[in-house]
Amino acid sequence: MNNASLWVLLASAALLCLGHGLNGSLVSLSADQAQFSTSTTGLVMAGYSAGMLLSTFAAPRLVKSVGHVRTFGGLASIVSTVVLLFPLWANPVFWFVLRIVTGLCVSGMYIVCESWLNAASSNRNRGQMLSLYMIVTYGALGLGQLLLNITDTSGYIRFIVVSCLLSMSLVPLILVPSEQPNVEGAKSVKIADIWHASPLAVVGVIGCGLGQSAFFALGVIFGLAMGLPLFWVSIMMALPPFGVILSQYPIGWVSDRIDRRTIIMLLSLAAAIVPAIILAGGYYVSWFMLIALMTLFGVVSLPVYSLVIAHANDHLRKEQVLGASAKLVLLYGVGSIIGPVLAGSLMSEIGKAGFLIFMIVVNGALAAFAFWRNWRHPDHVKAHGRDVMSVSPVSTSANVPLLQD
């Protein structure tokens, strides 16, 4: 991937994540203000993940039919319209449907970006390339949380801001010349193929879906339950993605040189310990300490996703990489549907502690599985210097094969 194509792709991803970061917390906050129960809010937020599952089937077919850029642009146009419908009617069923459409479009846009990036990476630099991508996306997600502080007496202004950002995300790809990947020879991949290549990749993306979806869906409600004013809740939700800017690239650099499973295990273990400290501290945890610990949680937990993706691609043949991208999003979507529902139900039953207990269990289980895989198979495979997929000048949509059957 040349520098121009990389920065065009990152610019579009940044605008996408800026709008998406605000939208997720905004819907959760609006549901709380509409007096939805925590379990109902969890179900509403899980609608996004249901749409994510649909996108793993729809997005590759759209790419085959019209190409990467037109797929991204069409989905951006749809979702920027859908988010304007939320303030019209504060109804859980209506919002659940809107979240499904949002998940379908936004996840499809992510599939375009990540498959594009994976196609242009090699095993030698994939960890660093994905780390740069995650730095941009998480930084934009963090900035999106701060936009919660926009004054909005009408209930429409913040949603309008989301719509504008999502619409603007397609501008760099449309107006700036960029090099799209030539993916001739890509093959369909089954989940069983990914499991055979790397069981940790399958378990890891599901675990990341469980934990990360619950964090972003219900973190605002958890912060309010801990007594934080909305301004400090927005800070608490913004700093974890910002923290990834400091941790992601060094972690990716290290993971390109030693077994990624070891890094995944250590980070997941730390991600289980941090909420355990908050839980043990109870009412003695100050606002400052709570925000600091939640930031640390983001620093160690959020990079795990990119490591799991890189670990999967290390063990796949080059013609499998793009087909695997949609299936990995599918697995992540399965976890992210379940995550907000389980965490929301726990919070309804036992209060704010349910949020922390959920994070402890999910991340602790992932750390244990990574340790078991490392113990059972101590040798690791990493093919240095082998190109995953060559990139050629822009081709017509007829030359873009089906990424997933």
Disulfide bonds with the S-S distance in Angstrom:
none
